[in-house]
């Protein structure tokens, strides 16, 4: 839930331990993490980002609302979220405890029994992915582990056991790497030409293994990079920001902002500043937004 973060330690009553897994998992995963403590808000909105998520829950159930057209669902054992195209709302108990995985967009495909497209914007329980006996055993082992570092080692070992080769993954991984390196500012047609496949074939592989098309992935990378470039504590020239990010104009940027976050740019900054003001230095600061 924290794209790009590498925090370790106890921050404002929350312990967050994160580490990059060993090869070959590091080509699929940004980091493994342990999280325990009180959330800054009972409900947090998580805008889309070019990443996917697996949570193994060790505390009380949490809730997810994946868009206004989907009812809120409760997750006791944890959940799997492939790369989203809309903002999700997470509802947390007073104390939360979990281990998890921040995947690269193509990462979950090597661990899923179904195409990623089937899970797009529709989180599922870990039980639905790995089965009840397996996740029950894993949760028991994690709950009795000797601290966060051993828990992350157990999770890493579980992922290594479940790792499998996927047809077309290298194609999608390479094309996604080009998109990521360009911050989303890439001509999608050039990707298929460089890869020596048709644009239709490339889009089909992306939907199967990531859940979205190359164009949507590029939009997400561009939006995320643009938002992370904002300093909420200082003045913001929205026109310059939109132009520098390659948007047609400020109206185009505003439309993207509303689609990705449900907020206007100015409202987003108000909410971001509220988080900074009410919870300075919190380990979750950076991407989630208070939904209350």
Protein Blocks (a to p, Z undefined) as FASTA:
>chain_A
ZZhiacecjeehiacdddddddfklmmbfbdcddedjdfbfbdcddddddddddddfbdc
ddddebjkbccdddfkbccddddfbdcdddddfbdcdddddddfklmmmmccbdfklmgo
pacdfklmnojklmmmmmmmmmmpgcjklmmmmmmmmmmmmpccdehklmmmmmmmmmmm
nnopacfklmmmmnopafklmmmmmmmmnopafklmmmmmmmmmmmmmpcfkbccdfklm
mmmnopablmlmmmmmmmmnopafklmmmmmmmmmmmmghiakgojaccfZZ
